[in-house]
Structure formats: C-alpha cells, structure tokens
C-alpha cells in the first residue's frame, strides 16, 4: 500500500509540474504546496502517532 501511495504522489506532482510548464500556472506555487504538504503531513504524523498505530491494528 505504501508503494502505491508514493507512486500516486509522484504521478500527481509530475502532472502538476507538467501543467505549470504549459503556461499560465506558476510552478513556484506547486513546489510550495508540495513542500508545505510534506511538512504539515509530517507534523500531523508526529502528533498523532499513537492514534495512527491504534487505527492500523
């Protein structure tokens, strides 16, 4: 499941960047959103580690 998640994230990021190169969309916004998402997601994982372990079992 984890491999599929990373594959989908990579695909989504690639498509977003591709649209940015086509014009009219700022790639800096896509990079900022990607980095912000990873940081916020990491913080949420650290905060809710016990709840995530409980839900996984």
Number of C-alpha atoms within 10 A of each C-alpha: 6 6 8 9 10 11 12 11 13 12 12 12 14 12 12 15 18 13 13 16 12 8 9 8 14 12 16 11 12 15 14 10 12 13 12 12 12 11 12 11 12 12 12 11 13 11 11 12 12 11 10 12 9 9 8 7 5
